């Protein structure tokens, strides 16, 4: 699904680059590809930022869970045997 959206966006960016006014200096293929990549990067940045925040939140939650587990294990080892 994301790949299709990405391909559509790349195609749209490519079409836009082809529709540049005739009076403009022509871009090389490499310049056109780089411009399209930049457009996509700018468009995708909010999603990338959101995912990075989600990853950081998950890392924090994992660290908290590990600390709780370690604390539980320490209490279990420190308590007298039944």
N, C-alpha and C positions, 0 to 999 in steps of 0.2 A: 504494500500500500504506500509506504513512504517512498519506495524506489520509484513508483509510478508518479507520485507528486513531484519528486525531484526531477525526473525525466521531463515532466510537463513544464516545470519551471525552467529547466535548461533550454528546452525547445522554445519556450516563450522568450527567454532572454536572447536566444539566437535569432529569432525572428525580429525582435526589436533592433538588434544590432544590424540586421540586413536592411532595415527600413530607415537607416540614417540618411539625412538629406544628402543629395548628390554633390553639393558644394563642399561637404566636409572631406577632410583628408581620409583616405581609405585606410582602414585598420588591417593589419596583417592577421592571419588566422590565429596566431599565438596571442596577439593583443585582444582579439575578439573573445577567445576562450577565457583569457584572464579576466576580462570585464564581466563575462557571464558568471565566472566563479565568484567574483566579488559581489555581484548582485545576489547570488544564491546565498553566499555567506552572510550578507547583511540581512536577508530575509529570514534565514534560519537561526540567527543569533539569539532571539528571544527563546526559542525552543531549546537551544543548547544551554542557555543560562538556567532555564527551568530544570532541565535534567541534571545539571551540575548541583543545583540546590537540593534536589531530591536525593542524589547520591551522597552529599554531605550529611543530610538528615539521616539517611540509612546508616552511614558509618557511625554517627553519633549514637543512634539507637543500639547498634551492635555493641559498641563500647560500653554503653550503660548495662546491657544485658550480660555481657561478659563480667563486668564488675559485680553485678548481683550474684551471678553464679559463683564467682570466686569467693565472695563474702559468705554465701551459703555453705560452700565447701569448707571454708575456714571454721565456721561455727560448728559444722558437723564433725570435723576432725578434733575440735577443741572440747566438744561435749563428752561426758563420760559414757562408756559403753553400757548398753542395757542388758 
